[in-house]
Amino acid sequence: MLMLFVVGCSQKFYGPSGAPGAQGVSGVAGPAGSMGPAGPQGPAGQQGVAGVQGPAGAAGIQGPAGLPWTTFKDILFDSNNATIRTNEMVKVSEIADYAKQNPSVNVGLDGHTDPFGTDGYNQGLSERRVGVIRDALIQAGVAASRIHSGAFGESRPKCNDNTRECWQRDRRVEVLISSDVARK
């Protein structure tokens, strides 16, 4: 006997179609897709207008007769040393030449150190550094009466980062120039 079964799904009736209903709730957003290549660079914008001038800076160090000092060049030293480096002698020569060609200027020398060592040791080291620069300028022909000096040890760092480059900038004699016209 042969039996044949036919299996099927029951058909659902939805009724007549009417007007569309309200929109359903949106689903969750999918993951972001990858970005494509950047487009070409756009045209440059219009040039801006300069702002108002800022306030004047702080007054500089006052030299003899209240004249302001201008920074000339810093002479750098090795750590724990007051010997002028060979490559720094060029600066000393340039300063001496400038002073000799401009007899109305005074030369200011301010000695400084890095933060290593005691306050007393660093004060003495900055004094020795100023002394060797002063002696070199006098030997090059600058009158001692035109050289003024100060020593500050580690109290006036040029930089506050804890790096070798920063400490190198602190191991210096700052050279300042001031006009002597008012003293005459």
Residue pairs with C-beta under 8 A, 6 or more apart in sequence:
59 68
60 68
60 69
60 70
61 68
61 69
61 108
61 176
62 68
62 69
63 69
63 106
63 108
63 148
63 176
63 178
64 106
64 148
64 178
64 180
64 183
65 182
65 183
66 182
67 178
67 179
67 180
67 182
68 178
69 108
69 176
69 177
69 178
70 176
70 177
70 178
71 174
71 175
71 176
72 95
72 98
72 107
72 175
72 176
72 177
73 91
73 94
73 95
73 175
74 158
74 169
74 172
74 173
74 174
74 175
75 84
75 88
75 91
75 92
75 133
75 172
75 173
75 175
76 85
76 88
76 168
76 169
76 171
76 172
77 83
77 84
77 85
77 88
77 129
77 171
77 172
77 173
78 85
78 171
79 114
79 116
79 167
79 171
80 116
80 117
80 125
82 125
82 128
82 129
82 131
82 132
83 132
84 92
84 132
84 133
84 136
89 136
91 175
92 133
92 136
92 137
92 140
93 140
95 107
95 137
95 175
96 136
96 137
96 140
96 141
96 142
97 140
98 105
98 177
99 105
99 107
99 137
99 142
99 146
99 177
100 140
100 141
100 142
104 179
104 180
104 181
105 146
105 177
105 178
105 179
105 180
106 146
106 147
106 148
106 177
106 178
106 179
106 180
107 137
107 142
107 146
107 147
107 148
107 175
107 176
107 177
108 147
108 148
108 149
108 150
108 174
108 175
108 176
108 177
108 178
109 130
109 133
109 134
109 147
109 148
109 149
109 150
109 173
109 174
109 175
109 176
110 130
110 149
110 150
110 151
110 152
110 156
110 173
110 174
110 176
111 125
111 126
111 127
111 128
111 129
111 130
111 149
111 150
111 151
111 152
111 172
111 173
112 126
112 129
112 152
112 153
112 154
112 156
112 157
112 158
112 170
112 171
112 172
112 173
112 174
113 122
113 125
113 126
113 129
113 153
113 154
113 170
113 171
114 154
114 167
114 168
114 170
114 171
115 122
115 154
115 157
115 167
115 170
116 122
116 167
117 125
117 154
119 153
119 154
122 153
122 154
123 151
123 152
123 153
125 153
126 151
126 152
126 153
127 151
129 151
129 172
129 173
130 149
130 150
130 151
130 173
133 173
133 175
134 144
134 147
134 149
137 147
138 144
138 147
146 180
154 170
157 166
157 170
158 166
158 169
158 170
158 172
159 165
159 166
159 167
159 169
159 170
160 166
